[in-house]
Protein backbone atom coordinates (compact mmCIF):
# COMPACT_ATOMS: atom_id res chain seq x y z
CA UNK A 1 0.00 0.00 0.00
CA UNK A 2 1.45 3.36 -1.05
CA UNK A 3 1.90 6.16 1.44
CA UNK A 4 -0.61 9.02 0.88
CA UNK A 5 0.88 12.28 -0.37
CA UNK A 6 -0.28 15.74 -1.37
CA UNK A 7 -0.01 17.11 -4.88
CA UNK A 8 2.87 19.59 -5.07
CA UNK A 9 1.80 23.15 -4.50
CA UNK A 10 -1.26 22.21 -2.43
CA UNK A 11 -1.82 22.04 1.32
CA UNK A 12 -4.16 20.66 3.97
CA UNK A 13 -5.51 23.03 6.60
CA UNK A 14 -6.29 21.61 10.04
CA UNK A 15 -8.70 23.16 12.56
CA UNK A 16 -6.13 25.57 14.04
CA UNK A 17 -5.06 26.78 10.60
CA UNK A 18 -8.67 27.12 9.46
CA UNK A 19 -9.47 29.25 12.51
CA UNK A 20 -6.67 31.60 11.47
CA UNK A 21 -7.67 31.57 7.81
CA UNK A 22 -11.27 32.34 8.75
CA UNK A 23 -10.00 35.24 10.85
CA UNK A 24 -8.49 36.67 7.65
CA UNK A 25 -11.55 35.87 5.54
CA UNK A 26 -13.91 37.47 8.06
CA UNK A 27 -12.05 40.78 8.15
CA UNK A 28 -11.77 40.94 4.35
CA UNK A 29 -15.45 40.03 3.91
CA UNK A 30 -16.57 42.60 6.49
CA UNK A 31 -14.50 45.27 4.74
CA UNK A 32 -15.94 44.46 1.32
CA UNK A 33 -19.46 44.72 2.69
CA UNK A 34 -18.69 47.98 4.46
CA UNK A 35 -17.63 49.48 1.13
CA UNK A 36 -20.84 48.38 -0.60
CA UNK A 37 -19.73 45.23 -2.45
CA UNK A 38 -22.10 42.29 -3.03
CA UNK A 39 -21.11 38.58 -2.91
CA UNK A 40 -20.68 36.44 -6.03
CA UNK A 41 -19.48 32.91 -6.81
CA UNK A 42 -18.55 31.40 -10.17
CA UNK A 43 -17.75 27.76 -11.09
CA UNK A 44 -14.28 26.29 -10.57
CA UNK A 45 -14.47 25.08 -14.19
CA UNK A 46 -14.60 27.50 -17.11
CA UNK A 47 -14.58 26.85 -20.83
CA UNK A 48 -11.08 27.33 -22.21
CA UNK A 49 -12.61 29.74 -24.73
CA UNK A 50 -13.31 32.01 -21.74
CA UNK A 51 -9.86 31.66 -20.17
CA UNK A 52 -7.40 31.46 -23.05
CA UNK A 53 -5.87 34.68 -24.37
CA UNK A 54 -6.72 36.75 -21.29
CA UNK A 55 -3.44 36.39 -19.36
CA UNK A 56 -0.84 36.53 -22.11
CA UNK A 57 1.10 33.60 -23.54
CA UNK A 58 2.75 32.77 -20.20
CA UNK A 59 -0.62 32.76 -18.44
CA UNK A 60 -2.08 30.40 -21.03
CA UNK A 61 0.73 27.97 -20.27
CA UNK A 62 -0.09 28.09 -16.54
CA UNK A 63 -3.76 27.18 -17.00
CA UNK A 64 -4.73 23.76 -15.65
CA UNK A 65 -6.53 22.09 -18.56
CA UNK A 66 -9.01 19.27 -17.93
CA UNK A 67 -9.17 16.31 -20.30
CA UNK A 68 -12.54 15.69 -21.92
CA UNK A 69 -14.54 12.98 -20.17
CA UNK A 70 -14.68 9.49 -21.61
CA UNK A 71 -12.29 8.51 -24.39
CA UNK A 72 -10.73 11.96 -24.77
CA UNK A 73 -8.42 10.78 -27.57
CA UNK A 74 -11.11 9.15 -29.72
CA UNK A 75 -11.39 12.05 -32.16
CA UNK A 76 -7.67 12.63 -32.55
CA UNK A 77 -5.35 11.32 -35.22
CA UNK A 78 -1.70 10.39 -35.24
CA UNK A 79 -0.93 13.62 -37.08
CA UNK A 80 -2.66 15.62 -34.31
CA UNK A 81 -0.29 14.15 -31.72
CA UNK A 82 2.73 14.68 -33.95
CA UNK A 83 1.74 18.30 -34.67
CA UNK A 84 2.24 19.34 -31.05
CA UNK A 85 0.18 20.75 -28.23
CA UNK A 86 -1.28 23.76 -30.07
CA UNK A 87 -3.14 21.58 -32.58
CA UNK A 88 -3.84 18.74 -30.17
CA UNK A 89 -5.18 20.77 -27.23
CA UNK A 90 -8.57 21.83 -28.69
CA UNK A 91 -9.37 18.19 -29.52
CA UNK A 92 -8.75 16.68 -26.09
CA UNK A 93 -9.77 19.44 -23.67
CA UNK A 94 -12.48 22.08 -23.63
CA UNK A 95 -12.39 23.21 -19.99
CA UNK A 96 -9.90 24.40 -17.41
CA UNK A 97 -9.66 25.45 -13.77
CA UNK A 98 -10.00 29.18 -13.29
CA UNK A 99 -6.68 31.06 -13.18
CA UNK A 100 -8.08 34.06 -11.33
CA UNK A 101 -11.45 35.52 -10.37
CA UNK A 102 -11.39 38.58 -12.66
CA UNK A 103 -11.96 36.87 -16.01
CA UNK A 104 -14.85 34.70 -14.70
CA UNK A 105 -16.32 37.89 -13.25
CA UNK A 106 -16.09 39.60 -16.65
CA UNK A 107 -17.80 36.59 -18.21
CA UNK A 108 -20.57 36.78 -15.59
CA UNK A 109 -21.11 40.50 -16.28
CA UNK A 110 -21.31 39.88 -20.02
CA UNK A 111 -23.89 37.12 -19.54
CA UNK A 112 -26.01 38.99 -16.98
CA UNK A 113 -25.63 42.65 -17.93
CA UNK A 114 -29.39 43.00 -18.54
CA UNK A 115 -30.24 42.21 -14.90
CA UNK A 116 -27.41 44.01 -13.07
CA UNK A 117 -27.50 47.52 -11.61
CA UNK A 118 -24.46 49.48 -12.77
CA UNK A 119 -22.02 50.41 -11.44
CA UNK A 120 -21.90 46.80 -10.24
CA UNK A 121 -19.75 46.19 -7.14
CA UNK A 122 -19.01 42.57 -6.32
CA UNK A 123 -16.70 40.64 -4.04
CA UNK A 124 -15.67 37.03 -4.52
CA UNK A 125 -13.74 34.71 -2.18
CA UNK A 126 -12.83 31.42 -3.89
CA UNK A 127 -9.82 29.24 -4.79
CA UNK A 128 -7.91 29.55 -8.07
CA UNK A 129 -5.37 27.25 -9.70
CA UNK A 130 -2.11 27.87 -11.56
CA UNK A 131 0.32 25.31 -12.96
CA UNK A 132 3.24 27.27 -11.57
CA UNK A 133 6.47 26.00 -10.01
CA UNK A 134 5.73 25.73 -6.27
CA UNK A 135 7.95 27.75 -3.94
CA UNK A 136 7.65 29.77 -0.73
CA UNK A 137 4.62 32.01 -0.99
CA UNK A 138 3.59 30.51 -4.35
CA UNK A 139 1.13 27.64 -4.59
CA UNK A 140 -0.75 25.81 -7.31
CA UNK A 141 -4.02 26.11 -5.43
CA UNK A 142 -4.73 29.21 -3.42
CA UNK A 143 -7.55 31.52 -2.43
CA UNK A 144 -8.15 34.97 -3.81
CA UNK A 145 -10.41 37.60 -2.30
CA UNK A 146 -11.44 39.99 -5.06
CA UNK A 147 -13.46 43.19 -5.10
CA UNK A 148 -14.30 44.81 -8.45
CA UNK A 149 -16.44 47.67 -9.72
CA UNK A 150 -17.58 47.70 -13.34
CA UNK A 151 -19.64 50.19 -15.29
CA UNK A 152 -17.85 53.40 -14.26
CA UNK A 153 -14.57 55.17 -15.00
CA UNK A 154 -14.74 57.24 -11.82
CA UNK A 155 -11.40 57.43 -10.02
CA UNK A 156 -13.33 57.33 -6.75
CA UNK A 157 -13.18 53.54 -7.20
CA UNK A 158 -9.37 53.61 -7.22
CA UNK A 159 -9.33 55.80 -4.13
CA UNK A 160 -11.68 53.41 -2.33
CA UNK A 161 -9.41 50.49 -3.22
CA UNK A 162 -6.57 52.32 -1.48
CA UNK A 163 -8.79 52.78 1.57
CA UNK A 164 -9.87 49.12 1.59
CA UNK A 165 -6.27 47.95 1.43
CA UNK A 166 -5.36 50.05 4.46
CA UNK A 167 -8.50 49.00 6.35
CA UNK A 168 -7.99 45.26 5.82
CA UNK A 169 -4.26 45.11 6.50
CA UNK A 170 -4.39 47.28 9.60
CA UNK A 171 -7.30 45.31 11.05
CA UNK A 172 -5.25 42.16 10.47
CA UNK A 173 -2.43 43.72 12.47
CA UNK A 174 -0.11 44.23 9.48
CA UNK A 175 1.21 47.73 10.07
CA UNK A 176 4.36 47.55 7.93
CA UNK A 177 3.30 47.57 4.29
CA UNK A 178 3.51 49.71 1.16
CA UNK A 179 0.68 50.24 -1.32
CA UNK A 180 2.46 50.85 -4.61
CA UNK A 181 0.59 52.54 -7.44
CA UNK A 182 1.42 53.29 -11.05
CA UNK A 183 -0.47 53.90 -14.28
CA UNK A 184 -0.34 52.02 -17.56
CA UNK A 185 -0.27 55.31 -19.45
CA UNK A 186 2.81 56.39 -17.51
CA UNK A 187 4.53 53.20 -18.66
CA UNK A 188 3.47 53.89 -22.24
CA UNK A 189 4.81 57.41 -21.86
CA UNK A 190 8.17 56.13 -20.64
CA UNK A 191 8.43 53.94 -23.75
CA UNK A 192 7.66 56.96 -25.93
CA UNK A 193 10.11 59.21 -24.11
CA UNK A 194 13.07 56.81 -24.43
CA UNK A 195 12.38 56.40 -28.16
CA UNK A 196 10.68 53.00 -28.09
CA UNK A 197 6.97 53.73 -28.64
CA UNK A 198 4.73 50.68 -28.70
CA UNK A 199 7.31 48.51 -26.95
CA UNK A 200 6.11 49.09 -23.39
CA UNK A 201 5.28 45.41 -22.89
CA UNK A 202 8.87 44.26 -23.45
CA UNK A 203 10.16 47.27 -21.54
CA UNK A 204 7.89 46.66 -18.56
CA UNK A 205 8.59 42.94 -18.30
CA UNK A 206 12.25 43.83 -17.80
CA UNK A 207 11.59 46.81 -15.51
CA UNK A 208 9.33 44.66 -13.31
CA UNK A 209 12.39 42.54 -12.46
CA UNK A 210 14.32 45.53 -11.11
CA UNK A 211 14.12 44.34 -7.49
CA UNK A 212 15.42 40.90 -8.43
CA UNK A 213 18.13 41.54 -11.02
CA UNK A 214 19.06 45.20 -10.39
CA UNK A 215 19.46 48.04 -12.86
CA UNK A 216 22.38 46.45 -14.72
CA UNK A 217 20.38 43.26 -15.14
CA UNK A 218 17.46 45.22 -16.58
CA UNK A 219 19.76 46.96 -19.06
CA UNK A 220 21.30 43.63 -20.11
CA UNK A 221 17.88 42.08 -20.72
CA UNK A 222 16.64 45.07 -22.71
CA UNK A 223 19.83 45.12 -24.75
CA UNK A 224 19.28 41.47 -25.68
CA UNK A 225 15.78 42.40 -26.83
CA UNK A 226 17.11 45.03 -29.23
CA UNK A 227 16.82 48.24 -27.23
CA UNK A 228 19.56 50.64 -28.34
CA UNK A 229 22.18 52.33 -26.16
CA UNK A 230 20.29 55.60 -26.64
CA UNK A 231 17.09 53.93 -25.39
CA UNK A 232 18.88 52.65 -22.30
CA UNK A 233 20.57 55.99 -21.59
CA UNK A 234 17.17 57.71 -21.76
CA UNK A 235 15.70 55.07 -19.42
CA UNK A 236 18.29 55.62 -16.69
CA UNK A 237 16.58 58.66 -15.06
CA UNK A 238 13.36 56.67 -14.69
CA UNK A 239 15.06 53.75 -12.94
CA UNK A 240 16.79 56.22 -10.59
CA UNK A 241 13.54 58.05 -9.90
CA UNK A 242 12.38 57.92 -6.27
CA UNK A 243 9.09 59.00 -4.72
CA UNK A 244 9.50 62.18 -2.70
CA UNK A 245 7.86 65.56 -2.15
CA UNK A 246 7.01 67.13 -5.47
CA UNK A 247 6.88 63.68 -7.09
CA UNK A 248 4.23 64.56 -9.65
CA UNK A 249 5.90 67.83 -10.67
CA UNK A 250 9.17 65.99 -11.30
CA UNK A 251 7.41 63.24 -13.24
CA UNK A 252 5.51 65.75 -15.38
CA UNK A 253 8.84 67.33 -16.37
CA UNK A 254 10.48 63.98 -17.15
CA UNK A 255 7.53 62.97 -19.34
CA UNK A 256 6.75 66.43 -20.73
CA UNK A 257 6.90 65.18 -24.31
CA UNK A 258 4.29 62.44 -23.86
CA UNK A 259 0.60 63.40 -23.90
CA UNK A 260 -0.49 59.91 -22.87
CA UNK A 261 1.83 59.99 -19.85
CA UNK A 262 0.34 63.31 -18.75
CA UNK A 263 -3.10 61.69 -18.75
CA UNK A 264 -1.81 58.93 -16.49
CA UNK A 265 -0.16 61.42 -14.13
CA UNK A 266 -3.40 63.43 -13.93
CA UNK A 267 -5.27 60.25 -12.90
CA UNK A 268 -2.72 59.46 -10.19
CA UNK A 269 -2.92 63.01 -8.83
CA UNK A 270 -6.72 62.76 -8.68
CA UNK A 271 -6.54 59.49 -6.74
CA UNK A 272 -4.08 61.12 -4.30
CA UNK A 273 -6.45 64.04 -3.76
CA UNK A 274 -9.40 61.73 -3.04
CA UNK A 275 -7.40 59.62 -0.59
CA UNK A 276 -6.41 62.83 1.20
CA UNK A 277 -10.09 63.79 1.21
CA UNK A 278 -10.94 60.56 3.03
CA UNK A 279 -8.62 61.66 5.83
CA UNK A 280 -6.45 58.55 5.73
CA UNK A 281 -3.93 58.65 8.56
CA UNK A 282 -0.35 57.48 8.03
CA UNK A 283 -0.94 56.61 4.41
CA UNK A 284 1.24 53.81 3.04
CA UNK A 285 0.46 54.83 -0.55
CA UNK A 286 3.61 55.23 -2.64
CA UNK A 287 4.03 55.96 -6.37
CA UNK A 288 6.31 53.54 -8.21
CA UNK A 289 6.86 54.13 -11.92
CA UNK A 290 8.64 50.76 -12.25
CA UNK A 291 5.52 48.85 -11.16
CA UNK A 292 4.28 46.84 -14.14
CA UNK A 293 1.78 44.02 -13.72
CA UNK A 294 -1.16 42.62 -15.69
CA UNK A 295 -0.02 44.38 -18.86
CA UNK A 296 -2.23 42.15 -21.01
CA UNK A 297 -5.40 43.69 -19.55
CA UNK A 298 -4.73 46.64 -17.20
CA UNK A 299 -5.24 49.98 -18.92
CA UNK A 300 -5.17 52.52 -16.07
CA UNK A 301 -4.03 52.57 -12.46
CA UNK A 302 -2.06 49.55 -11.26
CA UNK A 303 -1.78 48.48 -7.60
CA UNK A 304 0.56 46.20 -5.69
CA UNK A 305 1.05 45.72 -1.95
CA UNK A 306 4.26 44.54 -0.33
CA UNK A 307 4.59 43.63 3.36
CA UNK A 308 7.73 44.76 5.18
CA UNK A 309 10.19 42.52 7.07
CA UNK A 310 9.29 39.31 5.17
CA UNK A 311 10.75 37.61 2.10
CA UNK A 312 7.42 37.21 0.35
CA UNK A 313 6.25 38.77 -2.91
CA UNK A 314 3.20 40.96 -3.30
CA UNK A 315 0.24 40.12 -1.05
CA UNK A 316 -2.35 42.17 -2.97
CA UNK A 317 -2.60 43.44 -6.51
CA UNK A 318 -5.04 44.90 -9.00
CA UNK A 319 -5.80 47.69 -11.40
CA UNK A 320 -8.11 49.34 -13.92
CA UNK A 321 -9.21 47.44 -17.04
CA UNK A 322 -11.24 49.00 -19.84
CA UNK A 323 -11.43 46.19 -22.35
CA UNK A 324 -11.76 42.91 -20.45
CA UNK A 325 -15.46 42.34 -21.22
CA UNK A 326 -14.94 43.32 -24.85
CA UNK A 327 -13.72 39.81 -25.64
CA UNK A 328 -17.16 38.61 -24.50
CA UNK A 329 -18.99 41.01 -26.82
CA UNK A 330 -19.57 43.83 -24.32
CA UNK A 331 -17.79 47.10 -25.14
CA UNK A 332 -17.25 50.22 -23.04
CA UNK A 333 -17.50 48.37 -19.71
CA UNK A 334 -14.65 49.82 -17.69
CA UNK A 335 -13.79 48.25 -14.37
CA UNK A 336 -11.26 48.30 -11.58
CA UNK A 337 -10.49 45.73 -8.91
CA UNK A 338 -8.18 44.42 -6.24
CA UNK A 339 -7.24 40.90 -5.19
CA UNK A 340 -6.03 39.85 -1.73
CA UNK A 341 -3.73 36.83 -1.74
CA UNK A 342 -4.96 35.10 1.42
CA UNK A 343 -2.29 32.40 1.42
CA UNK A 344 0.52 34.94 1.26
CA UNK A 345 -1.18 37.13 3.87
CA UNK A 346 -1.42 34.05 6.11
CA UNK A 347 2.31 33.38 5.66
CA UNK A 348 3.13 37.02 6.47
CA UNK A 349 1.02 36.98 9.63
CA UNK A 350 2.45 33.65 10.73
CA UNK A 351 6.05 34.76 10.15
CA UNK A 352 5.46 38.04 12.02
CA UNK A 353 3.40 36.31 14.75
CA UNK A 354 0.39 38.56 14.20
CA UNK A 355 -2.50 36.15 14.74
CA UNK A 356 -4.53 36.86 17.90
CA UNK A 357 -3.50 34.33 20.53
CA UNK A 358 -7.01 33.61 21.73
CA UNK A 359 -8.76 33.63 18.35
CA UNK A 360 -10.82 30.44 18.36
CA UNK A 361 -14.06 29.79 16.52
CA UNK A 362 -14.46 26.30 17.97
CA UNK A 363 -16.02 25.00 21.17
CA UNK A 364 -16.16 27.53 24.01
CA UNK A 365 -17.36 25.17 26.72
CA UNK A 366 -17.50 21.39 27.19
CA UNK A 367 -19.83 19.53 29.54
CA UNK A 368 -18.43 16.45 31.27
CA UNK A 369 -20.05 13.02 31.09
CA UNK A 370 -19.61 10.80 34.17
CA UNK A 371 -22.66 8.51 33.90
CA UNK A 372 -26.09 8.22 32.28
CA UNK A 373 -27.83 10.36 34.91
CA UNK A 374 -25.29 13.18 34.62
CA UNK A 375 -25.45 12.96 30.83
CA UNK A 376 -29.24 13.35 30.82
CA UNK A 377 -28.94 16.39 33.10
CA UNK A 378 -26.14 17.77 30.92
CA UNK A 379 -28.27 17.58 27.75
CA UNK A 380 -30.59 20.23 29.17
CA UNK A 381 -27.62 22.45 30.03
CA UNK A 382 -26.16 21.88 26.55
CA UNK A 383 -29.41 22.90 24.90
CA UNK A 384 -29.64 26.09 26.96
CA UNK A 385 -26.05 27.06 26.11
CA UNK A 386 -26.54 26.57 22.38
CA UNK A 387 -29.83 28.50 22.41
CA UNK A 388 -27.91 31.37 24.03
CA UNK A 389 -25.45 31.34 21.10
CA UNK A 390 -22.56 29.58 22.82
CA UNK A 391 -20.46 27.00 20.96
CA UNK A 392 -20.81 24.02 23.28
CA UNK A 393 -20.44 20.24 23.29
CA UNK A 394 -20.67 17.31 25.68
CA UNK A 395 -18.02 14.63 25.97
CA UNK A 396 -19.68 11.66 24.21
CA UNK A 397 -18.60 8.79 26.51
CA UNK A 398 -18.76 8.23 30.26
CA UNK A 399 -15.08 8.46 31.19
CA UNK A 400 -12.69 9.47 33.92
CA UNK A 401 -12.29 13.20 34.50
CA UNK A 402 -8.62 13.25 33.45
CA UNK A 403 -9.42 11.82 30.02
CA UNK A 404 -12.16 14.39 29.49
CA UNK A 405 -10.00 17.30 30.61
CA UNK A 406 -7.16 16.11 28.36
CA UNK A 407 -9.59 16.14 25.44
CA UNK A 408 -10.71 19.69 26.24
CA UNK A 409 -7.10 20.80 26.61
CA UNK A 410 -6.08 19.33 23.24
CA UNK A 411 -9.01 21.09 21.55
CA UNK A 412 -8.18 24.38 23.29
CA UNK A 413 -11.63 24.52 24.86
CA UNK A 414 -11.39 27.36 27.41
CA UNK A 415 -14.10 26.22 29.85
CA UNK A 416 -15.38 22.89 31.17
CA UNK A 417 -18.61 22.41 33.14
CA UNK A 418 -18.38 19.56 35.62
CA UNK A 419 -21.71 17.90 36.46
CA UNK A 420 -21.83 15.33 39.24
CA UNK A 421 -24.39 14.29 41.86
CA UNK A 422 -23.68 17.34 44.04
CA UNK A 423 -24.13 19.75 41.12
CA UNK A 424 -27.39 18.13 40.05
CA UNK A 425 -28.74 18.32 43.59
CA UNK A 426 -27.77 21.98 44.24
CA UNK A 427 -28.35 23.34 40.72
CA UNK A 428 -24.97 25.04 40.88
CA UNK A 429 -22.57 23.73 38.29
CA UNK A 430 -18.78 23.77 38.59
CA UNK A 431 -17.19 25.85 35.82
CA UNK A 432 -13.45 25.25 35.33
CA UNK A 433 -11.26 27.78 33.52
CA UNK A 434 -8.82 25.55 31.62
CA UNK A 435 -6.15 28.21 31.37
CA UNK A 436 -6.05 29.45 34.97
CA UNK A 437 -7.40 26.30 36.65
CA UNK A 438 -9.85 28.43 38.65
CA UNK A 439 -13.25 26.85 39.44
CA UNK A 440 -16.53 28.61 40.26
CA UNK A 441 -19.97 27.28 41.18
CA UNK A 442 -22.65 28.98 39.08
CA UNK A 443 -26.25 28.43 38.07
CA UNK A 444 -27.01 27.83 34.40
CA UNK A 445 -28.37 31.39 34.11
CA UNK A 446 -25.16 32.78 35.59
CA UNK A 447 -23.11 30.62 33.23
CA UNK A 448 -25.02 31.89 30.19
CA UNK A 449 -24.57 35.48 31.37
CA UNK A 450 -20.82 34.84 31.79
CA UNK A 451 -20.38 33.49 28.28
CA UNK A 452 -22.54 36.16 26.62
CA UNK A 453 -20.47 38.82 28.40
CA UNK A 454 -17.16 37.27 27.25
CA UNK A 455 -18.09 36.58 23.61
N, C-alpha and C positions, 0 to 999 in steps of 0.2 A: 504494500500500500504506500503510495507516494505521500510525502509530507505536504500539507496545504501551504500555498504561498499566495502572496498578493501580486497582481499585475504591477509592473514597474510604473512609478509615477502616480500610484493611487494609495490611499490610506484608509484604515479603519479608525473610527472615533468612538471610544468608550464613553460611559456615562459622565465621567469627570470632564473629558474633552468636550462632549456635547453641551454640558452646562456652560462652559466657557464660550463655545461657539454661539450658543443661543443668547448669551449676554451681548455679543457683538451684533448678532442679527436684530435683537430687540431694539438696541439703540439706533441702528441704521433705519429700521422700519419706522420707529417713532418719529425720527427726523424727517423721513420722506413724507409721512402723513402730515406732519406739522407744516410742511411747505406746500401742501395741496396736491400731492401726487396720489394717484389711484393704483390699486394692485392689478397685476396682469400675470398670467402664465401662458407659455407656449410649449408645444411638444418638444421632447428631447430630439426626436427625429425630424429632419426637414428634407425636402427634395433637394438633390444636388443642384438642380436648376436655380434654386433660391440661394444657395450658399456660394457656388462657384463664381469666381470673378469679382467678389466683393472685397477680398482681403489682399489682393495682389498675388503674384505668382507664388511667393513663398507661403502665403496663407493657404492657398489652394493645396499645397503639398502637405500642410499640417492638418488638413481635414481628415477625420476618421470616416472612411467610407464603409458602408454596410453592404455585404454581398446580397444579391437578390435571393429571396427564399426559394426553396426547391433546388432543382438542378440549374444553378446559376450559369453554368457553362454550356447549356444545351444549344443556345443560339449563336455560339461563337464558332469560328473556323480556325484552322491551323494558322492561316495568314493573319488573323486578328491577333493571336498570341505572339507571332513573330514580329508584328508591326510595332509592338511596344505599348506602354500603358495608356498613352493618349487615345489610341484607337480602340483599345480593349475596354477601357474603363466604362464608357457609356453602355456597353453590352452586358456587363456583369453586375453593375451597381447603379441604383437610381436614387439612393438616400444616404444621408450622412448624419452624424451627431453634430449638434449645433456647436459652432466655434466661439460664438459670443452671443449676447442677448440683443444687440443692436439690430442686426440684419433680420432676425425673426420678428422683432418689433416693427421694423419697416414693412415687412410682408404683411403683418397683422393690420397695420394702418391702411395699406393699399387695399386689402380685402374688405375692410369694415369702415371705410371713410364716410359712407353715407349715414352711418348711425352714431358717429362720434361727435362730440362737441369740441370744436377747436378754439383756441389752442388745447391740445390733448396732453395732459401730464400723467405719465404712468411710471410706476416703479415695478421692478421685477427682481426676485431673489431666487435663483435657480442655478444648478450646476452646468458647466460647459466642458467641452473636451477638446484637447489639442494633442496631436501626435508629435509632441516636442521631445527633446532630449531631457529627461528628468535631472534636476539638480536642486540645490538648496533654494527654496523660495519659488521653484517652478515645477508644476505638477501637470500630469496629463488629464486629470479630472480635478476640477476646482469650482468653487462657487463664485459667482459674480452678483453684486447687488447694484443694479442699474436704476438710474432715474433720468428720464428724457422728457423734453417738451417738443412737440412738433406743431407746425401750423402758425409760427410766428418768427420774425427775425429780430424781435426786440432783444436788446442787449441786457435787459433786466434779467433774462434767463441766465446769462453768463454770470452776472453778479450774484444771483441767488445760488448758483452752483458753488461759488467761492464761499458763501456763507454756510452752505450745507457741509462743505468739507471741514470748515473750522468747527462747526457745531458737533459733528460726529466724532472727529478725532479727539477733541478736548473732552467730550463726555466719556470717551473710552479711556481717558487718562494719558493720551499721547500728546504731550506738550511740545516736544521737539520735532517739528516737521516744517517743510517748505512747500508751498503751493506754487509751482512754476507755471507761468502762462506765456504763450507766444501766439502768433497769428500766422496763418498760412500765407496771407498776402505779404507779410514781412519777409517770409522765406523766399517768396517769388521775387520780391524787390531786391533781396540780396543777390539772387542769381542774375537779375538784370544789371545791377550796379557793378558786378565784377566782370561783366561782359559774357555771361553764359545764360542768356534768356531761354526759358523753356527747359532748362536742365536742372530745375530745383529738386527733382526727385533723386537723381544721382548725387547731387550736392548734399542734400539733407540726410541721405542714408549714411554718408561719411561723417557729416557734422555730428550726427546723433551718437557716434561712437567716441566723441571727444573725451568723455570721462574715462573711457577704457583704454584708448590707444594714444591719447595725448595729441597735441597740435601737430607734431611732426608726423605722427601716424596718419592723421587726417590728410595732410598734404601729400604723403606718399600714395595713399589710396586714390585721391583725386587725380594725381599725376598719372597713375596707371590707367585711369578712365579717360584720359585725353584732355584734362584741363591744362591750359597753358601756364607758363610761369607768370604771365601777366595776370591771369585769373587768380592764381594763388596769392600773388602779392596784394591784389585788391581785396582778397578775402581776409587777410591778416588782421586788419582793424576790427573786423566783426568777431573774430575768435578771441581777441583781447578785450572785447567790450564787457564791462561789468556794470551791473545794476547799481545805481547810486542816485543821489539827489540830482534832479535835472535830467533824469534818464531819457524822458521822451524828447526833450529839446535836443539832446545829443544825437538821438537816433534819427530824428527828423533831418538833421544836418547831414548825417552819414548817408541817408537814403534820399537826399533832396531831389535826385534825378529820376526817381521812380514814383509815378503816380499811384500805382497799385500798392506800393509799400505805405504811402501816406494814408491810404484808406484803412489799412490794417492798423497803423499807429493810432488813427482817430478812434477806431473801435476799442483798442486797449485803453486809451485815455478815458473813454466813456465808462468802461467797466470799472476802472479805478475810482472815478467820481461817484458811481453808484454804491460801491462798497464803502467808500467814506461816508456816504449818506446814510447807510445802515448803522453807522456808529460802531463798526467792528473794532474791538480793542486788541492791541498787540497783533496786528495783522501779520500773517506769515506769507502773504502774497508777494511773489518776486518775479519780475520779468526775466525771461531767458530766451534770447534770440537764437540760441543753438538748439532749443527744444524742437524736435521734429518727430512726430508720431502719427500713425494713421493717415499717411499721405495719400493713400488710394481713395479715401473718402472724406477726410476733413477739409473744409473749405474756409473756415474762419478761425475763431479762437481755439487754441489747443491747451489742454491742461495736463499736468502730471504732478503727483505728490510723492515726495521722498521723505522717509522718516530718518531722523538723525541718530547717530550712535549705533547703527546696525548695518551689517553688510548684506542688505537686501535691496533689490531693485525697487521700482516704483510700486506703491501700494494703492494708488488710485490714478485713473486717467480718463480723458474724455475730450470732447470738443464739439465744434459746430459743423454740421453737414447739411449742404443745400441740395444734394442730388441723389441721396441714397434711395429714396422711393421712386425715382425716375426709372430705374431699371425694372420696376414693377408696374410701369405705365402711369404713374402719378407724378406730374411735374409740379414745380413751384411749391414743394412741401418742405420748407426749411425746418431743421431741428437742431437741438443741442442736448448733449447728455454727459453723464459722468458714470463711471463704474468703480465700485469699491472691490478690491481684491481681498476677500475675507480671509483666505488661507494665508496670504502674506501679512495681513494685519494681525492675524492670530500669532504668527511666528514672531512678529515685532513685539507684541505684548508679552509673549512668553519669554523672549530673550531679555526684555527690560523689566520683567517681573511686575507687570501692571494690572494683572487680573485681581479683582477684589478677593481677598482671602476667604470671606464668608459667603461668596456668591454660590448659592445652591438652590436649584429648582426642584430638588427631589423631596423625599419625605422629611417633614419637620418634626414629627413625633411618632414614636412606635409604642404600641400597647403590648405588654407582656402577656404570655399565655402559659399559666401553670397547670391548669386542669380544665375539665369541661365546664364546671360551674363558673370559674373565673372568665373563661372564654365567652360564655353566654353573656355575662355581665359586660365584658369588654366590647361586645358587638354594639350595644347601645351607646357606649361612650364613643366608639369609632364613628357611628352614624352621626352623632351630634357634632363631632369635630369636623367631619367632611361637609356637613350642612353649613357650618360656620366659615367654610372656605379654607380650612387647614389641610395641607397635604399630610395624610395620616395612614398608617397601616398597622396591622396586628401580626405578631409573629405567628406563623401558621401551625406550628407543632407545640405540644406541651413538652417543655424542655427545662433544663436547669437554668437558673438565672444567668450564670456566667456565659453560657452559650448564646443566650439571647442578647446580652449586653455586647458580646464580641461582634455579633452580627450588626447591631446598631452602630458600633464603633467603625466597622469596616465600611459601612454605607454612609458614614459621616452624618448620621441622624443626630441632631443636637439635643433632643429631649426624649426620655423614655418614661412612660406612665406604668408604674408597678401596681398591679391589682391582685391582692390576696384576700384572705378571709376577713382580716381586720378592716381593709379598705372597703369591702363590700358592706360590712356591717355599719361602719361609721358614715359612709358616703363621702369621705375625704380620701382622695387618691394621692399616692406618692408620686411626685414629679421629680425626676432626676435630670439635672443638667449634666450632659455627658462631657462637657469641656471642663467645668469647674468641679464636678462631683457633688455639688450642693443638692440637697433634697428638701422639698417643701410639700406639706400636705394641703391640698386644695380641693374644693368642690369642682364639679364639672363646669359650672358656670364661671367660676374663677379661672379655671384653666383656659376656657374659650376666650375670656377677656384678656388673659395674658398673651395668648398667641395672636389675637387680633391687634393688640397694641404693638407687638414686636414684628409684625409682618413688614 
